[in-house]
């Protein structure tokens, strides 16, 4: 299976399989790969958001220490 973009940036997908069994195997593989990528992206997004909130919280605490 090949995922590609044309010269205008439109996604293209090419695939060739010998039989129905191979098509189903490929579908299974792509499905689980996509699910794994979604999980990885969600985890990365959550970590980035948590880091932002932690940095803001640390800045607020530093400001409180300076005012005392």
Secondary structure, DSSP 8 states (H G I E B T S, - for coil): -EEEE-TTS-EEEE---SSHHHHHHHHHHHHHHHHHHHHHHHHHHHHHHHHHHHHHHHHHHHHHHHH-
